[in-house]
């Protein structure tokens, strides 16, 4: 998968997690454990996007993010 496609895929996942977090937060009794998991996953994806956005991102970096 080309790097740009991978980054776009991660951005889509990040946006989807944002929607899930918003939905959970607007429930009458939000599940705090689920919110925590979703937020951690969203942060992990954000960090991957940032790593891949660096000018010196390489194929090695892409391979490492796929292992996470």
MOGITA-V541690 format. One record per run of one state. SS is the DSSP state (H for helix, E for strand, C for the rest). FROM is the first residue (numbers start at 1). TO is the last residue. If there is no record, write none. Layout:
ss = <SS | SS>
from = <FROM | FROM>
to = <TO | TO>
This chain:
ss = <C | H | C | H | C | H | C>
from = <1 | 3 | 26 | 32 | 54 | 59 | 68>
to = <2 | 25 | 31 | 53 | 58 | 67 | 68>
